Amino acid sequence: MRKLTLIIGLFMLLMACHKYENGPFISFRSVKNRVIGNWKLVSYSSNGEEVIDSITSGEEVFWKFNENYTLERDFNYGKIITGEWEIDSDNNVIVTLKMPLTAQGATYFEKDTLNLTRLTNQEMWIEHPGRIVEKYEAQ
């Protein structure tokens, strides 16, 4: 009986440590090490309907997360936006983008939280309010 209680307790502990709604169940790589790299947008859905073509106009969209916590957001039409990133206590990614405001060089900073629901070595899913889901693949 004692072994059964121990097994159930360990199982419950593992379930509580589950970081992301859509997995993975367990990973030996840190969140930071899984985030670092180049990510290509492959799916964008709103209320379950795929709308990537209307959002991107057929252009490729990338995130590039660097080890030194800098990032690049590339919309593949010559506009690369730079910024910084960090991981919050809920294992979500907080990005701060340096946005050009005018041709004279003025900028403003836009901060956003990427609410991750799946993060593996090959996939990153981000959910936004209003049932919007972005899916990325590692490049």
MDAnalysis code that builds the backbone (N, CA, C; Angstrom):
import MDAnalysis as mda
import numpy as np

u = mda.Universe.empty(417, n_residues=139, atom_resindex=np.repeat(np.arange(139), 3), trajectory=True)
u.add_TopologyAttr("name", ["N", "CA", "C"] * 139)
u.add_TopologyAttr("resid", np.arange(1, 140))
u.add_TopologyAttr("resname", ["MET", "ARG", "LYS", "LEU", "THR", "LEU", "ILE", "ILE", "GLY", "LEU", "PHE", "MET", "LEU", "LEU", "MET", "ALA", "CYS", "HIS", "LYS", "TYR", "GLU", "ASN", "GLY", "PRO", "PHE", "ILE", "SER", "PHE", "ARG", "SER", "VAL", "LYS", "ASN", "ARG", "VAL", "ILE", "GLY", "ASN", "TRP", "LYS", "LEU", "VAL", "SER", "TYR", "SER", "SER", "ASN", "GLY", "GLU", "GLU", "VAL", "ILE", "ASP", "SER", "ILE", "THR", "SER", "GLY", "GLU", "GLU", "VAL", "PHE", "TRP", "LYS", "PHE", "ASN", "GLU", "ASN", "TYR", "THR", "LEU", "GLU", "ARG", "ASP", "PHE", "ASN", "TYR", "GLY", "LYS", "ILE", "ILE", "THR", "GLY", "GLU", "TRP", "GLU", "ILE", "ASP", "SER", "ASP", "ASN", "ASN", "VAL", "ILE", "VAL", "THR", "LEU", "LYS", "MET", "PRO", "LEU", "THR", "ALA", "GLN", "GLY", "ALA", "THR", "TYR", "PHE", "GLU", "LYS", "ASP", "THR", "LEU", "ASN", "LEU", "THR", "ARG", "LEU", "THR", "ASN", "GLN", "GLU", "MET", "TRP", "ILE", "GLU", "HIS", "PRO", "GLY", "ARG", "ILE", "VAL", "GLU", "LYS", "TYR", "GLU", "ALA", "GLN"])
u.atoms.positions = np.array([
    [0.823, -1.190, 0.000],
    [0.000, 0.000, 0.000],
    [0.872, 1.261, 0.000],
    [1.970, 1.188, 0.727],
    [2.868, 2.342, 0.817],
    [3.492, 2.655, -0.549],
    [3.862, 1.621, -1.310],
    [4.432, 1.826, -2.644],
    [3.424, 2.478, -3.577],
    [2.183, 2.038, -3.496],
    [1.133, 2.602, -4.330],
    [0.939, 4.094, -4.015],
    [0.958, 4.443, -2.748],
    [0.824, 5.845, -2.348],
    [1.994, 6.660, -2.881],
    [3.200, 6.116, -2.816],
    [4.381, 6.805, -3.328],
    [4.291, 7.007, -4.837],
    [3.861, 5.991, -5.558],
    [3.721, 6.088, -7.013],
    [2.667, 7.131, -7.380],
    [1.541, 7.127, -6.705],
    [0.490, 8.112, -6.973],
    [0.989, 9.517, -6.654],
    [1.720, 9.663, -5.556],
    [2.275, 10.971, -5.188],
    [3.259, 11.478, -6.227],
    [4.148, 10.618, -6.723],
    [5.105, 11.012, -7.759],
    [4.395, 11.390, -9.047],
    [3.365, 10.634, -9.408],
    [2.597, 10.936, -10.615],
    [1.935, 12.302, -10.496],
    [1.350, 12.595, -9.355],
    [0.694, 13.890, -9.141],
    [1.715, 15.026, -9.180],
    [2.897, 14.793, -8.637],
    [3.957, 15.802, -8.669],
    [4.392, 16.080, -10.102],
    [4.566, 15.037, -10.900],
    [4.937, 15.214, -12.301],
    [3.854, 15.967, -13.065],
    [2.604, 15.670, -12.805],
    [1.507, 16.366, -13.486],
    [1.479, 17.846, -13.104],
    [1.823, 18.167, -11.875],
    [1.836, 19.560, -11.430],
    [2.982, 20.332, -12.079],
    [4.054, 19.651, -12.454],
    [5.212, 20.300, -13.073],
    [5.040, 20.507, -14.570],
    [3.972, 20.028, -15.130],
    [3.682, 20.156, -16.557],
    [3.570, 21.638, -16.903],
    [4.503, 22.163, -17.702],
    [4.604, 23.597, -17.946],
    [3.602, 24.128, -18.957],
    [3.316, 23.365, -19.997],
    [2.503, 23.886, -21.086],
    [1.293, 23.001, -21.345],
    [0.190, 23.651, -21.622],
    [-1.093, 22.997, -21.833],
    [-1.023, 21.884, -22.877],
    [-0.288, 22.101, -23.970],
    [-0.193, 21.131, -25.056],
    [1.138, 20.393, -25.080],
    [1.822, 20.359, -23.966],
    [3.050, 19.587, -23.858],
    [4.300, 20.369, -24.162],
    [5.424, 19.744, -24.111],
    [5.622, 18.327, -23.844],
    [5.428, 18.001, -22.362],
    [5.205, 16.723, -22.089],
    [4.990, 16.289, -20.720],
    [6.233, 16.545, -19.884],
    [7.393, 16.229, -20.444],
    [8.650, 16.438, -19.739],
    [9.723, 16.811, -20.760],
    [10.630, 17.688, -20.350],
    [11.735, 18.073, -21.221],
    [12.982, 18.250, -20.378],
    [14.098, 17.798, -20.896],
    [15.356, 17.946, -20.180],
    [16.089, 19.220, -20.587],
    [15.525, 19.961, -21.540],
    [16.095, 21.245, -21.950],
    [15.324, 22.363, -21.262],
    [16.013, 23.394, -20.851],
    [15.361, 24.521, -20.197],
    [14.482, 25.274, -21.191],
    [13.575, 26.068, -20.662],
    [12.707, 26.880, -21.517],
    [13.572, 27.788, -22.380],
    [14.574, 28.418, -21.784],
    [15.461, 29.316, -22.542],
    [16.092, 28.584, -23.721],
    [16.635, 27.405, -23.489],
    [17.309, 26.665, -24.567],
    [16.343, 26.211, -25.654],
    [15.078, 25.993, -25.305],
    [14.105, 25.628, -26.331],
    [13.654, 26.847, -27.130],
    [13.624, 28.025, -26.498],
    [13.189, 29.235, -27.188],
    [14.251, 29.741, -28.158],
    [15.520, 29.654, -27.786],
    [16.608, 30.196, -28.610],
    [16.588, 29.555, -29.997],
    [16.647, 30.405, -31.018],
    [16.697, 29.913, -32.392],
    [15.790, 30.705, -33.302],
    [15.645, 30.199, -34.519],
    [14.803, 30.821, -35.538],
    [13.486, 30.068, -35.628],
    [12.376, 30.820, -35.615],
    [11.043, 30.240, -35.651],
    [10.248, 30.850, -36.801],
    [9.664, 29.992, -37.623],
    [8.868, 30.434, -38.769],
    [7.386, 30.210, -38.477],
    [6.573, 31.251, -38.731],
    [5.129, 31.137, -38.568],
    [4.574, 30.198, -39.633],
    [3.893, 29.141, -39.202],
    [3.325, 28.171, -40.146],
    [1.808, 28.084, -40.053],
    [1.236, 28.631, -38.984],
    [-0.216, 28.593, -38.825],
    [-0.661, 29.769, -37.961],
    [-1.772, 30.371, -38.369],
    [-2.380, 31.453, -37.604],
    [-3.875, 31.239, -37.691],
    [-4.486, 30.896, -36.562],
    [-5.921, 30.617, -36.590],
    [-6.667, 31.515, -35.615],
    [-7.861, 31.874, -36.017],
    [-8.752, 32.688, -35.199],
    [-10.059, 31.927, -35.052],
    [-10.427, 31.623, -33.805],
    [-11.641, 30.836, -33.526],
    [-11.650, 29.521, -34.296],
    [-10.478, 28.902, -34.427],
    [-10.364, 27.609, -35.090],
    [-10.265, 27.670, -36.601],
    [-10.371, 28.847, -37.189],
    [-10.300, 28.994, -38.651],
    [-8.911, 29.491, -39.054],
    [-8.273, 28.810, -39.982],
    [-6.943, 29.180, -40.467],
    [-7.028, 30.454, -41.308],
    [-6.275, 31.501, -40.898],
    [-6.320, 32.785, -41.600],
    [-4.915, 33.323, -41.879],
    [-3.926, 32.446, -41.956],
    [-2.537, 32.892, -42.104],
    [-2.332, 33.741, -43.365],
    [-2.950, 33.380, -44.477],
    [-2.740, 34.132, -45.724],
    [-3.252, 35.562, -45.632],
    [-4.378, 35.764, -44.964],
    [-4.899, 37.129, -44.846],
    [-4.080, 37.959, -43.851],
    [-3.438, 37.320, -42.899],
    [-2.623, 38.037, -41.909],
    [-1.259, 38.398, -42.484],
    [-0.651, 37.481, -43.230],
    [0.728, 37.676, -43.703],
    [0.817, 38.130, -45.153],
    [-0.279, 38.167, -45.872],
    [-0.290, 38.498, -47.307],
    [0.664, 37.612, -48.097],
    [0.807, 36.370, -47.665],
    [1.668, 35.418, -48.357],
    [3.142, 35.542, -48.034],
    [3.519, 36.504, -47.196],
    [4.921, 36.687, -46.812],
    [5.264, 35.783, -45.624],
    [6.537, 35.405, -45.516],
    [6.978, 34.604, -44.384],
    [7.254, 35.503, -43.190],
    [6.959, 34.991, -42.008],
    [7.150, 35.738, -40.767],
    [8.022, 34.890, -39.839],
    [9.038, 35.522, -39.243],
    [9.987, 34.812, -38.381],
    [10.202, 35.537, -37.055],
    [10.498, 34.761, -36.029],
    [11.082, 35.251, -34.788],
    [12.496, 34.682, -34.729],
    [13.457, 35.466, -34.288],
    [14.795, 34.959, -34.026],
    [15.159, 35.361, -32.597],
    [15.241, 34.371, -31.721],
    [15.586, 34.593, -30.328],
    [17.058, 34.230, -30.138],
    [17.852, 35.195, -29.698],
    [19.280, 34.984, -29.500],
    [19.591, 34.644, -28.043],
    [20.731, 33.962, -27.843],
    [21.139, 33.535, -26.512],
    [21.346, 34.703, -25.548],
    [21.720, 35.869, -26.068],
    [21.970, 37.032, -25.216],
    [20.693, 37.838, -24.940],
    [19.539, 37.224, -25.142],
    [18.216, 37.819, -24.881],
    [17.868, 38.988, -25.800],
    [18.473, 39.037, -26.979],
    [18.032, 39.972, -28.004],
    [17.196, 39.178, -29.004],
    [16.428, 39.899, -29.815],
    [15.586, 39.202, -30.786],
    [15.421, 40.043, -32.033],
    [14.966, 39.371, -33.073],
    [14.605, 40.019, -34.334],
    [13.252, 39.483, -34.764],
    [12.404, 40.366, -35.215],
    [11.098, 39.990, -35.772],
    [11.167, 40.355, -37.245],
    [11.116, 39.358, -38.119],
    [11.295, 39.553, -39.559],
    [9.986, 39.239, -40.275],
    [9.458, 40.241, -40.959],
    [8.231, 40.066, -41.720],
    [8.518, 39.764, -43.178],
    [9.808, 39.566, -43.534],
    [10.261, 39.133, -44.850],
    [9.889, 40.088, -45.980],
    [9.670, 41.331, -45.650],
    [9.501, 42.333, -46.703],
    [10.405, 43.520, -46.411],
    [11.574, 43.195, -45.872],
    [12.597, 44.212, -45.641],
    [12.457, 44.965, -44.339],
    [11.547, 44.551, -43.489],
    [11.334, 45.250, -42.235],
    [11.662, 44.311, -41.076],
    [12.848, 44.483, -40.506],
    [13.242, 43.689, -39.355],
    [13.151, 44.577, -38.126],
    [12.426, 44.108, -37.137],
    [12.263, 44.841, -35.891],
    [13.105, 44.131, -34.837],
    [13.882, 44.889, -34.076],
    [14.743, 44.315, -33.051],
    [14.131, 44.539, -31.676],
    [14.672, 43.852, -30.707],
    [14.192, 44.009, -29.344],
    [14.896, 43.078, -28.390],
    [14.251, 42.857, -27.261],
    [14.785, 41.986, -26.216],
    [13.683, 41.045, -25.754],
    [14.095, 39.952, -25.108],
    [13.133, 38.992, -24.600],
    [13.569, 38.479, -23.245],
    [12.616, 37.950, -22.508],
    [12.877, 37.337, -21.203],
    [11.811, 36.286, -20.948],
    [12.021, 35.466, -19.942],
    [11.067, 34.434, -19.566],
    [10.489, 34.821, -18.212],
    [9.149, 34.833, -18.103],
    [8.534, 35.210, -16.836],
    [8.367, 33.987, -15.930],
    [7.805, 34.205, -14.756],
    [7.664, 33.128, -13.770],
    [6.680, 32.044, -14.203],
    [5.826, 32.333, -15.186],
    [4.893, 31.336, -15.729],
    [5.444, 30.631, -16.956],
    [6.734, 30.825, -17.248],
    [7.407, 30.233, -18.402],
    [6.857, 30.727, -19.732],
    [6.340, 31.940, -19.754],
    [5.961, 32.598, -20.994],
    [7.087, 33.529, -21.401],
    [7.085, 33.939, -22.647],
    [8.139, 34.810, -23.162],
    [7.594, 36.237, -23.238],
    [8.328, 37.157, -22.627],
    [7.969, 38.569, -22.700],
    [8.914, 39.216, -23.698],
    [8.353, 39.850, -24.717],
    [9.157, 40.510, -25.749],
    [8.956, 42.010, -25.659],
    [10.038, 42.740, -25.863],
    [9.985, 44.192, -25.960],
    [10.582, 44.552, -27.309],
    [9.745, 45.061, -28.211],
    [10.171, 45.387, -29.565],
    [10.437, 46.878, -29.688],
    [11.516, 47.216, -30.371],
    [11.862, 48.614, -30.647],
    [11.230, 48.953, -32.000],
    [10.145, 49.703, -31.954],
    [9.350, 49.970, -33.147],
    [9.694, 51.340, -33.728],
    [10.014, 51.397, -35.040],
    [10.245, 52.708, -35.666],
    [8.935, 53.474, -35.750],
    [8.980, 54.729, -35.358],
    [7.776, 55.549, -35.346],
    [7.703, 56.493, -36.537],
    [8.863, 57.050, -36.907],
    [8.880, 57.987, -38.037],
    [10.139, 57.772, -38.860],
    [10.155, 58.362, -40.029],
    [11.328, 58.284, -40.902],
    [12.497, 59.060, -40.308],
    [12.233, 59.970, -39.372],
    [13.293, 60.763, -38.752],
    [14.033, 59.999, -37.657],
    [13.629, 58.792, -37.388],
    [14.360, 57.964, -36.444],
    [13.730, 57.834, -35.070],
    [12.586, 58.426, -34.836],
    [11.919, 58.281, -33.543],
    [11.436, 56.836, -33.386],
    [11.453, 56.352, -32.163],
    [11.028, 54.980, -31.902],
    [10.149, 54.937, -30.652],
    [9.416, 53.867, -30.537],
    [8.719, 53.578, -29.287],
    [8.895, 52.092, -29.012],
    [8.657, 51.711, -27.782],
    [8.853, 50.329, -27.388],
    [7.509, 49.682, -27.109],
    [7.329, 48.492, -27.667],
    [6.087, 47.753, -27.497],
    [6.402, 46.466, -26.744],
    [5.745, 46.268, -25.623],
    [5.976, 45.084, -24.794],
    [4.775, 44.164, -24.886],
    [5.035, 42.871, -25.042],
    [3.967, 41.901, -25.189],
    [4.384, 40.589, -24.536],
    [3.404, 39.847, -24.059],
    [3.663, 38.523, -23.496],
    [3.199, 37.473, -24.484],
    [4.103, 36.561, -24.834],
    [3.763, 35.437, -25.700],
    [3.331, 34.293, -24.786],
    [2.033, 34.059, -24.696],
    [1.488, 33.014, -23.826],
    [1.666, 31.663, -24.504],
    [2.711, 30.958, -24.107],
    [3.046, 29.688, -24.741],
    [2.116, 28.586, -24.251],
    [1.609, 27.784, -25.184],
    [0.823, 26.611, -24.824],
    [1.533, 25.325, -25.237],
    [2.572, 25.461, -26.059],
    [3.401, 24.307, -26.442],
    [4.789, 24.833, -26.791],
    [5.815, 24.166, -26.261],
    [7.189, 24.530, -26.580],
    [8.049, 23.275, -26.567],
    [8.441, 22.853, -27.767],
    [9.348, 21.720, -27.913],
    [10.563, 22.223, -28.685],
    [11.458, 21.318, -29.039],
    [12.616, 21.705, -29.842],
    [12.198, 22.147, -31.248],
    [11.041, 21.682, -31.718],
    [10.611, 21.939, -33.092],
    [9.341, 22.771, -33.214],
    [8.580, 22.934, -32.131],
    [7.305, 23.641, -32.206],
    [7.147, 24.649, -31.074],
    [6.555, 25.789, -31.407],
    [6.199, 26.784, -30.409],
    [4.802, 27.295, -30.764],
    [3.861, 27.156, -29.818],
    [2.499, 27.629, -30.021],
    [2.251, 28.780, -29.072],
    [1.648, 29.842, -29.585],
    [1.340, 31.030, -28.796],
    [-0.160, 31.276, -28.884],
    [-0.793, 31.467, -27.737],
    [-2.226, 31.738, -27.714],
    [-2.468, 33.168, -27.255],
    [-3.360, 33.852, -27.957],
    [-3.740, 35.229, -27.640],
    [-5.206, 35.254, -27.222],
    [-5.616, 36.272, -26.472],
    [-7.039, 36.388, -26.129],
    [-7.894, 36.425, -27.401],
    [-9.086, 35.874, -27.311],
    [-9.975, 35.848, -28.472],
    [-9.795, 34.595, -29.309],
    [-9.204, 33.537, -28.727],
    [-9.004, 32.253, -29.409],
    [-8.153, 32.378, -30.664],
    [-7.080, 33.141, -30.576],
    [-6.124, 33.266, -31.670],
    [-4.900, 32.439, -31.310],
    [-4.470, 31.582, -32.222],
    [-3.322, 30.705, -31.985],
    [-2.331, 30.843, -33.130],
    [-1.085, 31.136, -32.773],
    [0.020, 31.174, -33.742],
    [0.849, 29.911, -33.516],
    [1.220, 29.237, -34.601],
    [2.083, 28.062, -34.505],
    [3.337, 28.301, -35.313],
    [4.480, 28.024, -34.692],
    [5.784, 28.216, -35.309],
    [6.535, 26.905, -35.362],
    [7.394, 26.772, -36.380],
    [8.306, 25.637, -36.490],
    [9.736, 26.136, -36.453],
    [10.601, 25.354, -35.813],
    [12.016, 25.714, -35.752],
    [12.631, 25.613, -37.141],
    [13.532, 26.522, -37.426],
    [14.210, 26.543, -38.733],
    [15.669, 26.168, -38.576],
])
